[in-house]
Amino acid sequence: MTTAPADSAGTLAPAYGDKVIAVETAGSDPIPDAERHGSPLQLLWTWASPNIEFATVYIGVISVLFFGLSFWQATAAILLGTAVGAIAQGVLSLDGPRFGVPQMVIGRFSFGFKGNVLPSGVNAVVAGVGWFAVNSVSAAFALNTLTDLRPLPSLLLVVAAEILIGFIGHNFVHVFEKYAFPALAVIFLLAGVWTFKDAHLGGGGAGGGIGGFLLAFSAAWGYAAGWNPYATDYSRYLPRTASKFKTVLYPAVGLFMSVAVVAVIGAASATIVAPKNATPTAAFTGHLPGWLGNLVLLAIILGAVSANALNVYSSAISITSLGLKFPSWLGRGALVVLSGVAGTAAAWASLSDAGSAYEAFLLVIAYWVGPWLGVVLVERWLQGRTTTDEVLASRLGDRTFTNWPGVAALLIGVAVSVPLFSNQEKYVGYVPEHWPSFGDSTPLVGFAVSAALYAVVRGRLGSRA
């Protein structure tokens, strides 16, 4: 199979291979066969470690405290929403070994070379600013609680580690996640046992109803599916011969198990009365014995660093996927630093009101990921039936290739779903305002509208508009 020509900032190092302590210089270039290495198993911990952290805990917390669900209702919504996002993660990961490029470059099939600038740009901001800020804030609060170091210095220490890992690149990221995984898993499972011992599983919120369930489902899906635009970023170095079944299975299982278990622990913790005026991390660890509480705080820091290493790396990769001509000095590593600086500024600004900011952010993530995913999955389904891999690969670097039906479907999906179905503190759409039982079904509507519209138009016009 032929590969697409390089078009990113930065050039591919001739001997990067499987070196761990080496700065990766590839941007969005197709990875040559000689550079391919690893196995699908590494995707298990690469997608598990970043979710064993406090941001995941908070999905369960807000489902009970903010959305008014009982523990068992929250658990059902979390499991269902997470499963949808995890399955998509596995399916999308298949295109890494197939084409050797990042997920945002794969998006050129759905949106064309020029049209793909929109989702690539959005993902760069969401990953490098939004998610980076969310996770850095939780880590800063944990370090503040553990050491009494003030929040701002705590934040700066955390982001320095996150940026360094992302700067070194792909292989170092995978190895870091591998060794973080057992420590995170053991500590959070211990905290889970202690939490369930003290929790009131028959209690929790009251009156959430279908609306609260849909809000919790959307939050869980938004969190899990928030990783979907990164999927092939971490599978693109795998050999073309990698098992397709394992390439789907391991990222799906790693993502589902980590998010589901940790978020359900969060839901259980929300049934325990927390001290007044406690920070979110202090509230979560307040009922734990001192030694375990300190371990959990360390794990929250490690988990946030694990997540943000991926966020800042994928943000930089998304920028290189724009297909723009950057100065030679502005390669992937420099973009990681710039992205991290922007994310740090956003984290600093949100230190004072992290809880409500995170609730809104989780839902807004799903607002764009839902329509994007609808178009991408329909395109993937249609292309496999009519086009060879050789033809598809040649399109990735073709600057004349356009697919405006995909862009139109994405924008229409957002334009229909957000104004009518969103349910935010500052804006309530027409449907939930008049029928509160709908909760916030924006991601579901956006996904359905974009997928259906694209399937119809793409089927009639083809992929070249």
C-alpha positions in Angstrom: 0.0 0.0 0.0 1.3 3.5 -0.8 1.5 6.1 1.9 0.4 9.7 1.7 3.1 12.4 1.3 4.3 14.2 4.3 2.6 17.6 4.9 3.2 18.4 8.6 5.4 20.7 10.5 8.6 18.8 11.4 10.3 15.9 9.6 10.4 12.2 10.5 13.6 11.2 12.3 15.3 8.5 10.3 16.0 6.3 13.4 13.3 7.0 15.9 12.0 3.4 16.0 11.2 2.2 19.4 13.6 4.5 21.3 12.1 5.8 24.5 14.5 8.5 25.6 14.5 10.3 22.2 12.5 13.3 21.1 10.0 12.4 18.4 10.2 14.7 15.4 7.3 13.3 13.4 4.3 15.5 13.1 1.3 14.3 11.1 3.5 12.5 8.6 2.6 8.9 7.7 4.8 6.5 9.7 6.9 4.4 7.3 7.0 0.6 7.8 10.6 0.7 9.0 9.5 2.9 12.0 6.5 0.7 13.0 6.7 -1.1 16.3 4.8 -2.2 19.3 1.7 -4.3 19.8 -2.0 -3.5 20.4 -1.6 -4.5 24.1 0.1 -1.2 24.8 -3.2 0.6 23.9 -4.8 -1.0 27.0 -2.8 1.0 29.6 -2.4 4.0 27.3 -6.2 4.4 27.4 -6.6 3.2 31.0 -4.0 5.3 32.9 -5.3 8.7 31.8 -8.7 8.0 33.1 -7.7 6.8 36.6 -7.8 10.3 37.9 -10.0 12.8 39.7 -11.7 14.2 36.5 -13.2 10.8 36.1 -14.2 10.6 39.7 -16.1 13.9 39.2 -18.4 12.4 36.5 -19.9 10.2 39.2 -20.0 13.1 41.8 -21.9 15.5 39.5 -24.3 12.7 38.4 -25.5 12.4 42.0 -25.0 15.9 43.5 -25.8 18.1 40.4 -28.0 15.9 38.3 -30.1 14.5 41.2 -29.6 10.8 40.5 -29.5 8.0 43.0 -26.3 5.9 43.1 -27.8 3.1 41.0 -29.3 5.5 38.4 -26.0 7.3 38.1 -24.2 4.0 37.7 -26.5 2.9 34.9 -26.0 6.2 33.0 -22.2 6.1 33.5 -21.9 2.5 32.2 -24.1 3.2 29.2 -22.4 6.5 28.2 -18.9 5.1 28.7 -19.6 2.0 26.6 -20.7 4.1 23.6 -17.5 6.2 23.7 -15.3 3.2 24.3 -16.6 1.1 21.4 -16.0 4.1 19.1 -12.5 4.4 20.4 -11.7 0.8 19.5 -13.1 1.1 16.0 -11.3 4.3 15.2 -8.0 2.9 16.5 -8.0 0.5 13.5 -7.0 3.2 11.1 -3.7 3.8 12.9 -1.9 0.7 11.6 -3.9 1.0 8.4 -2.7 4.5 7.4 0.0 5.5 10.0 -1.4 9.0 10.6 -3.1 10.8 13.4 -6.8 10.8 13.9 -7.2 14.4 12.7 -5.5 13.5 9.4 -7.9 10.6 9.0 -10.6 13.2 9.3 -9.7 14.4 5.8 -11.7 11.5 4.4 -14.8 12.9 6.0 -14.2 16.7 5.6 -11.7 17.1 2.8 -8.2 18.7 3.2 -9.5 22.3 3.6 -12.7 21.3 5.5 -10.7 19.3 8.0 -9.1 22.5 9.3 -12.3 23.1 11.4 -12.4 19.9 13.4 -8.6 19.8 13.7 -8.6 23.3 15.1 -11.4 22.6 17.5 -9.6 19.5 18.8 -6.4 21.4 19.2 -8.1 23.9 21.5 -10.2 21.3 23.3 -7.3 19.0 24.0 -4.5 21.6 24.7 -6.6 24.2 26.5 -9.8 22.7 27.8 -8.8 19.2 28.9 -5.3 20.3 29.9 -6.8 23.0 32.2 -9.4 20.6 33.7 -6.8 18.0 34.6 -4.2 20.4 35.7 -6.6 22.1 38.1 -7.5 18.8 39.8 -3.8 17.9 40.2 -3.0 21.3 41.6 -5.7 21.0 44.2 -4.4 17.5 45.1 -0.9 18.8 45.5 -2.2 21.8 47.5 -4.1 19.4 49.8 -1.2 17.1 50.2 1.6 19.7 50.8 -0.2 23.0 51.7 1.7 24.5 48.8 -0.4 27.3 47.3 -2.5 26.5 44.3 -0.6 28.5 41.7 2.9 27.0 42.5 1.2 23.6 42.6 -0.3 24.2 39.2 3.1 25.2 37.7 4.9 22.2 39.0 2.2 19.9 37.6 2.1 21.4 34.1 5.9 21.3 33.8 5.8 17.5 34.1 2.9 17.2 31.7 4.6 19.4 29.0 7.9 17.5 29.4 6.3 14.1 28.7 4.4 15.4 25.7 7.5 17.1 24.4 9.6 13.9 24.3 6.8 12.2 22.3 5.0 9.0 21.3 7.2 6.3 22.7 7.9 8.0 26.1 4.1 8.7 26.5 3.3 5.0 26.0 6.0 3.9 28.5 4.9 6.5 31.1 1.3 5.2 30.9 2.5 1.6 31.2 4.3 2.2 34.5 1.7 4.6 35.9 -1.1 2.1 35.3 -0.5 -0.5 38.1 0.2 2.2 40.7 -3.0 4.1 39.8 -5.1 1.0 39.6 -4.1 -0.3 43.0 -4.5 3.0 44.8 -7.9 3.8 43.3 -9.2 0.3 43.9 -8.2 0.6 47.6 -10.0 3.9 47.8 -13.0 2.3 46.1 -13.2 -0.4 48.7 -13.0 2.1 51.5 -15.5 4.4 49.8 -18.1 1.6 49.3 -17.7 0.6 52.9 -18.8 4.1 54.0 -21.2 4.9 51.2 -25.0 5.0 51.4 -25.8 3.2 48.1 -29.5 3.4 48.7 -29.2 7.2 48.9 -27.8 9.9 46.6 -29.9 12.4 44.7 -33.6 12.5 44.4 -35.8 13.7 41.6 -33.3 13.5 38.7 -35.6 11.5 36.6 -35.0 10.9 32.8 -33.6 14.4 32.5 -31.0 13.8 35.1 -30.2 10.4 33.5 -29.7 12.0 30.1 -27.4 14.6 31.6 -25.3 11.9 33.3 -25.2 9.8 30.2 -24.1 12.8 28.1 -21.4 13.7 30.7 -20.1 10.1 30.7 -20.2 9.9 26.9 -18.6 13.3 26.5 -15.8 12.2 28.8 -15.2 8.8 27.0 -15.8 10.1 23.5 -13.6 13.1 24.2 -10.7 10.7 23.5 -12.1 9.6 20.1 -10.5 12.5 18.2 -7.1 11.2 19.5 -7.6 7.5 18.7 -5.0 6.8 15.9 -2.5 9.3 17.4 -1.4 6.3 19.6 -2.0 3.4 17.3 -0.3 4.9 14.1 3.1 3.4 15.0 1.7 -0.2 15.1 2.7 -2.5 12.3 0.2 -2.9 9.4 0.1 -6.6 10.4 -1.2 -5.9 13.9 -4.2 -7.9 14.9 -7.4 -6.0 14.0 -9.4 -7.7 16.8 -6.8 -6.7 19.4 -6.5 -3.2 18.0 -10.2 -2.7 18.6 -10.4 -4.7 21.9 -7.6 -3.2 24.0 -8.3 0.5 23.7 -12.1 -0.1 24.1 -11.5 -2.2 27.3 -8.9 0.1 28.7 -11.1 3.1 28.3 -14.3 1.5 29.4 -13.0 -0.2 32.5 -11.0 2.8 33.8 -13.8 5.3 33.3 -16.6 3.1 34.5 -14.9 1.9 37.7 -13.5 5.3 38.7 -16.7 7.2 37.9 -18.8 4.7 39.8 -16.5 5.2 42.8 -17.1 8.9 42.4 -20.9 8.3 42.5 -20.5 6.3 45.7 -18.4 9.0 47.3 -21.1 11.6 46.6 -23.4 9.7 49.0 -21.0 10.5 51.8 -21.4 13.8 53.6 -18.3 15.9 52.9 -16.9 18.7 55.1 -18.1 22.2 54.4 -16.0 24.4 52.2 -13.7 21.5 51.2 -11.9 21.6 47.9 -13.2 18.9 45.5 -10.2 16.7 46.1 -10.3 17.1 49.8 -14.0 16.2 49.8 -13.2 13.0 47.9 -10.4 11.9 50.3 -12.0 13.3 53.5 -13.5 10.0 54.7 -10.3 8.0 54.0 -7.7 7.1 56.6 -4.7 9.5 56.4 -2.3 7.1 54.7 -4.8 6.1 52.0 -5.9 9.7 51.5 -2.3 10.8 50.9 -1.8 7.9 48.4 -5.0 8.9 46.6 -3.8 12.5 46.4 -0.6 11.3 44.9 -2.6 9.1 42.4 -4.7 12.1 41.5 -1.6 14.0 40.6 -0.1 11.1 38.6 -3.4 10.4 36.9 -3.7 14.1 35.8 -0.2 14.0 34.4 -1.0 10.8 32.6 -4.1 12.4 31.0 -2.4 15.7 30.1 0.6 14.1 28.5 -1.9 12.7 25.9 -3.8 16.0 25.8 -0.9 18.2 25.1 0.7 15.7 22.7 -2.5 15.3 20.7 -3.2 19.1 20.7 0.2 19.6 19.0 -0.5 16.8 16.5 -3.9 18.3 15.7 -2.2 21.6 14.9 0.3 19.8 12.5 -2.7 18.1 10.9 -4.1 21.5 9.8 -1.8 21.2 6.8 -0.4 24.7 7.3 3.2 25.7 6.4 4.9 26.3 9.7 8.5 27.8 10.2 11.1 25.0 10.5 11.6 25.8 14.2 7.9 25.4 15.0 7.8 21.6 15.0 5.8 19.2 17.1 7.9 19.7 20.2 7.5 23.5 20.1 3.8 23.2 19.5 3.5 21.0 22.6 5.1 23.8 24.7 2.9 26.5 23.2 -0.2 24.4 23.7 0.8 23.7 27.3 1.3 27.4 28.0 -2.2 28.2 26.7 -3.7 25.4 28.8 -1.9 26.6 31.9 -3.4 30.0 31.5 -6.8 28.5 31.2 -6.2 26.4 34.3 -5.1 29.4 36.3 -8.2 31.3 35.3 -10.5 28.4 36.5 -8.9 27.7 39.9 -11.6 29.6 41.7 -14.6 27.9 40.3 -13.4 24.5 39.1 -16.6 22.5 39.8 -19.2 24.3 37.7 -16.6 24.9 34.9 -16.0 21.2 34.7 -19.7 20.3 34.6 -20.3 22.7 31.7 -17.1 21.6 29.9 -18.0 17.9 30.0 -21.3 18.6 28.3 -19.9 21.0 25.7 -17.3 18.4 24.7 -20.0 16.0 23.6 -21.8 18.8 21.7 -19.1 18.8 19.0 -17.8 15.3 19.4 -21.3 13.8 18.7 -21.8 15.4 15.3 -18.1 14.9 14.4 -18.3 11.2 15.3 -21.5 10.7 13.3 -19.8 12.0 10.1 -16.6 10.1 10.7 -18.2 6.7 11.5 -20.5 7.0 8.4 -17.6 7.8 6.2 -15.6 4.9 7.6 -18.5 2.5 6.9 -19.1 3.7 3.4 -15.4 4.0 2.3 -14.6 0.4 3.2 -17.2 -0.9 0.7 -16.2 1.1 -2.3 -12.6 2.3 -2.1 -9.2 0.5 -1.8 -6.6 1.5 0.9 -4.2 2.7 -1.8 -6.7 5.2 -3.2 -7.7 6.3 0.3 -4.1 6.8 1.4 -3.4 9.0 -1.6 -6.2 11.3 -0.6 -4.6 12.1 2.8 -2.0 14.4 1.3 -4.1 15.6 -1.6 -4.7 19.3 -1.0 -7.3 19.5 -3.8 -9.5 16.8 -2.2 -12.7 18.3 -0.9 -15.7 16.8 0.9 -17.9 19.7 1.8 -21.0 17.4 2.5 -19.1 16.3 5.6 -18.5 19.8 6.8 -22.1 20.8 6.1 -23.4 17.7 8.0 -21.1 18.5 11.0 -22.2 22.2 11.1 -25.9 21.4 10.6 -25.8 18.8 13.4 -24.4 21.3 15.8 -26.7 24.1 14.6 -29.8 21.9 15.1 -28.8 20.2 18.4 -27.3 22.9 20.5 -29.9 25.7 20.2 -32.8 23.3 20.6 -31.6 20.6 23.1 -28.7 22.0 25.2 -29.4 22.4 28.9 -26.7 24.6 30.5 -26.8 26.9 33.5 -26.5 30.0 31.2 -28.6 28.6 28.3 -31.5 26.2 28.1 -32.7 25.1 24.7 -36.3 25.1 23.5 -36.9 21.4 24.1 -35.6 21.0 27.7 -37.2 24.3 28.6 -40.6 23.1 27.6 -40.1 19.3 28.3 -37.6 19.1 31.2 -37.6 15.3 31.1 -35.4 15.5 28.0 -32.5 16.7 30.1 -29.6 17.4 27.8 -29.8 15.1 24.7 -27.7 17.4 22.5 -25.0 14.9 21.8 -27.5 12.2 20.8 -29.4 14.6 18.5 -26.2 16.0 17.0 -24.8 12.5 16.3 -28.1 11.3 14.7 -28.6 14.4 12.6 -25.1 14.6 11.3 -24.8 10.9 10.6 -28.2 10.7 8.8 -27.6 13.8 6.7 -24.1 12.8 5.7 -25.2 9.2 4.8 -27.9 10.6 2.5 -25.8 13.3 0.8 -22.6 11.3 0.6 -24.6 8.4 -0.9 -25.9 10.6 -3.7 -23.0 12.8 -4.4 -20.0 10.7 -3.5 -17.1 11.8 -1.3 -15.7 14.4 -3.8 -18.0 17.4 -3.8 
